[in-house]
Amino acid sequence: MKIAVTGTRGFPGVQGGVESHCEQLCVHLVRLGCDVTVFTRRPYIDPDLKEYKGISLIPVDCPQSKFLEAFVHTFKSVLLARKLQPGILHIHAIGPSLFAPLARIFGIKVVVTNHGPDYNRKKWPLPARMFLKFCEWMGVVFASEIIAIAGNIAEDIQRKFRRNASVIPNGVQIPIIEETDESLKKYGLQKGKYVLSVGRFVPEKGFDLLMDSFSRCDLRDWKLVIVGGPDHEDNWSRGLRTKANIIRNIVLTGFLKGQPLREIYSHAGLFVLPSYHEGLPIVLLEAMSYGLSCIASDIPANRNVEMDSKRFFRAGDVNALSEKITEFIDKPWEEKDRQNQISLITEKYNWEDIALKTLDVYKRIS
């Protein structure tokens, strides 16, 4: 089966939940015998990289702009897909799904994966939010099949558009715990003595709230580590760096991948996800796959992940988060707890199963 994929910046080594999702899904689809081509965005991927783990990569020029990038890239991708004539064009995220009807006009069957209501992200002004809602409508109406990464997203699609979506979640690769600590030495960290969070520098991730909450905890020998950075530097991301310089014991590592990232995950004492908006949070699943003690904001997307209800705090509440950090730093987290959590993630978020379910969706329309 010949599959073309768009709606992602590309991979490997590109920051973002959709990018991680597409990388793992495409790798496993190739293992299942699919012929997969991914249209990548030239600003993020080496244009000379034409193949990755059996996946064909086609770099596409587009402006590196948060308002135009996805739309220009997807439009060009659909035109290129017309020449390739894949059996299915798989579009990821609601913005790029604007071009689902164009692909259908070209005679290409379309699967749209809805990764969540992006119009709820704080970075978008009102006109952009309205436009993204229109994009979502276009994708739902004109897609041959729809996938939602979480049950609440599927329910929202059914309520608003009266269409059924197949619920196929994000997944994680169960990692090998790193014993090395070179990255910890680089950033002045002690094993088990830092709070970790990971993500893009955008308002909905709540990193400013996390910094304020951490500053209220009496944790003199602990540090707060935030891994990630902005896609597009702006006043908000610059303000976040300024805040980090003012509050003591905060470490911003920038975007990490490979062994440095695995080391930082492996030796954290507590993982925190303070987001106001998520689809299905891959970084939380990744942290749980390392067996870390985790806490998260009580938004519906995070509630989809099976954790004890006591591990959720009210989104946007500085005091509630501060209290949770202190509570779970002091709460024992035994090896049996780690192993039970890893077993849960292995069972529910297995990429092999996710790829098989996605292939079943393809087969329904092929």
C-alpha angles and dihedrals in degrees: 000000000000114000129182120196131202138159094074130095088228139243168306108050100001120139116244145079095247089050092052091046094051094046095054095039094050093047091054093044089056089052088054090056102264122144101228128191121182123198105218130194111250096218090063105034131055103255089216090063102095101160136035124179092333094315118122112229122203114189115218125196116236137151116268092236128127090221101045108020101085095041097048091045095049094046091053090044092056090051090051091046089057088063094045093047097206120189089239137015109210111204119194124207130013099266095061091043087078086089097053091103091051090055090048090051087056089055096253121137112232134211115190121198111204107210093184142295100305090182088075091066112114094227093071122087118221097267090052091049092052091048092050090052088054089050090052090052091050092051095048095045098045104032117107088217134004129215123194120196093215139029095242090055091051090049090051091052091049092048096048103033107018091234127128119234126197109239109226113160133213114267140207137217109234103240133219107246109243118231093189120092107192092127091050090054090048093056098035096249132152122218111263092003103099139073112228134207129169133197150085121310097251127126097250092063090070097221092144089056090048092053092050092047093048091051089059093055119093095232107135096165096041129084134203114231121194116188117199142046144217125297088211118019112235141155092280095054091044089051090052091055090049091052090050090055092052099048114068124240097022118133123194109193100179120225113337132186139170121015097351091057092044091052092051091050094043097057103036119125096209136004121215129192108188098173127151091200135027139151100212107327110240092184091058091049089048092051090049090049088060088054093246124160103249140192127185144180115270098246116137094253092056092043087061087071113083108245132135109278090238089067093068125085132191109276113248095014109127095189094047091052092046090053092048093050091052093044097051096040086060095041114097115247109194131197090253089056090052093049094046090053093048090050090052092052092046091053100043104033104039113150093212091059091043092052091049091051090048090050089053089056090051092049092054090066103029 
